Amino acid sequence: MKEANINTAKFFTTQPDEHETESSLPVTFPLFLKPISGGDSRGINPESVVFDFKKYQAKVLDIYNTQKSRTLVENYLSGKEYSVSILENKSKNILMILPVEIIAVKNKNGHRVLDYEAKQNDLEEVIAVSDKKIHKELCNIALNSFRALGGKTMGRIDIKTSFNGILHFIEANLMPGLGNGYFSRSFLLNENMDYEQMILKVADAGMISPEKIEI
């Protein structure tokens, strides 16, 4: 992402006893900790945001024991969270970039974190992005990220702001689910397109024109 000039949070990966002192951490507090693999926010909970070394160690150990995973440690981005869906139909020269804002409920520590419980119970609110300037910036970052990662046809780019409002790429899903998730809701909120209409758009974008089929 650095080569594409896209902002990302500073990060490193670790496991228990790999960084034994606070001074050995490559990134300063506050930090956000999650497993390096797995979907649906598994392993993310109120203890994922840490402000001191003792809680950092406890969360790294918890991820190692419960998720059987190394930990991805990032600068904590405390601002707003967005998801941007992309659908590209090259044969028809159509490119749809559809941002939405995700508002997580505050957890017991007062942080709006899209954790496993929130996702499983649909506790978050998903709304349209009404600010035209933010909408444009989100579209630009999402498309640049999609291109940098070699995305084709469809994808979903997650973006979050820091405390001072700077947008950062946080995650990409280049095979987004087509259920009642952020991808389908982005079509509804941006294009007033229902689920069946979205599926037809996706199917059309994925079709190969007869002249491109090699025999």
N, C-alpha and C positions, 0 to 999 in steps of 0.2 A: 504494500500500500504506500510505503514511503516513496517508491519510485514513481508512483502515479500522483504524488502530492496530495494524498488523502489523509486527513487527520485520523489518528488512532490513539487510544490511551496507551501510556507506557506500560509495559508488562514484562513478566518473566514466568517461568514454570518451576514448580518445586514439589517436594514430598517431605514427609516427616524427617527431621534432623538434617535436611540438606542445607538449610540456612539456620545456623544455631544461635545467632545473635541479631539484634535489631540493626546493628551497623552493617551487617552483611547483606541486607535486603537492597536490591538494585533500585527499588521504587519506594518513595516515602508515603506515609499514611496521610489520609485515609485510603484504604484499599478495598477492592471487591474481589472475592474469591469464589471460584466455581470449578467443577471438574473440566478437564481439557476435552472430554468426549461425552456424548450423550445428549439427547434432545429433551424438549418439553420442560426445560429448566430443572431437571433432576439435580439434586444436590444443592440447589439454591434455596436459602431460607433467610430469616431475619439475621442470622449470625454470619451471613456472607459479607456484610459490610463491617469492616473492623477498623478500630482506631488505635489499637495498641498491640504490642508484640505477643502478649499472653493470649489474647483472643485470636490473633493470627495463627499461632501454633495450634490452638484447639480446633480451629476450622480446617486447617490442613490435615490434621489427624483424622477428623471426622470424615472428610472426603475420601481419604485413603482407606478407611475402614468400611465405610458404607457404600461407596461408589466404586471401590477398587481402581482408583484413578489418581494420576498426578493432578496437581492443582494449577490452574491458570490464575495468576495474580495480576490485577490491573489497578491503575489509578481509578479511584471511585468517581464516576461521573454522576453528579447529583441532580442534573437538570432533567428536562423533558425527554420522553422516549418516543421514537417514531418507527414505523415500519413502512417500507416503500416497495410496492409490488411492481414488477416489470413484465410486460408481455410484448414480444417482438414477432411480427409476421413479415419476414423479409420479402417473401414473394409478392406481397401486396403493399410493401413499403409503409407498414403500420408499426408505430412504436407507442405503447401505452405505459406511462410512468405514474403510479397512483399512490401518493403518500397518505398515511393516516397517523394520528397521534394516539398513543396508548397511555391511559392514565391508570396506574396501579393504585390499589387502596394502600393506605399507610399501614405498615406492619406494627408489631408491638414496640419496636424501637423508634417508630416515627418516620421511617424511610419508605419511599414509594419504590419498592423493588418487585419486579415481575417474577415472583418465585414460583416454585412447583405447586404450592397450595392454591395460589391465585389463578394459575392457568387451569388446574384441574377443576376448579369450581367456578370458572368464568367470573372472577371477582373484579377484573379490570374493565374499564370503559374504553371504547374505541370511537374516536370522533374524527370528523373531517378537519383538514388543516385549512383554516380560513385566512391566515396571514399570507398574502401573495408573495412577499419577499422570502419568508421561510419555505413556502411551497416550492418556489423556484430553486432555492439552495438545496433542499432535500432531493429534488429531481436530479440536479446536477451531480451531487455526491453519489446518489444511488446508481445513476447510469455509468459514471466513471468507475465505480467499484465493480459493477456488473461486467464492464468491459475488461478491467484489469484482471479479474478472476476467470475470464474466458467463458462467461455465461452465454448460454444459447437458448433462445425461444422464451424462457420464463425464469423468474427468480424472485426472491424477496430479500431486500437489504435492510438490516436493522441499524438504526442511527440513534445516538443519544447526545445530549448537550452537557457540557461541563457546567460548573457553578456560574461561570460568566457568559453562558449562552453560546459557546463555540460548538459547532456540530462535529461529532466524531463517528466514524464507522465502527460498529461493534461486532457485527456478525452477518454472514450471508447464508441463505438457504437457496441453493440453485435447483432444488427439486421440492418446491413447497407443496404442502398438502392441499388438496382441493376440497376439504370438508368445510365446516363452518368456522374457519379461522380468519387470520388477518388478510390472507390473500383474497378470499371471496368477499370479505367485508370492505376491502379497498375498492372493489368494483362497484359495490352498492353505494358507498358514500361519495365516490368521485364521479361515477357515470350513471348512477341510478339503475344499475344493471342487476337483475336478479340472478339467482344461481344457475338456472338453465341457460340464460344468455351468456353468462361467463364461461360455462363449459363449452358452448358452441364456439366462442371466441378462441378458447385454448385449443380445441380440436382443430379448428381451421388453421391456427398458427403452426400446429405440429404436422400438418399434412405436407407431403412432398409433391410438387407439381410433376405431371407425367414426363415432361421433357428432362427432368433432373434425375430420373431413375435410370441407373446403369444396369444393362442386361448382359 
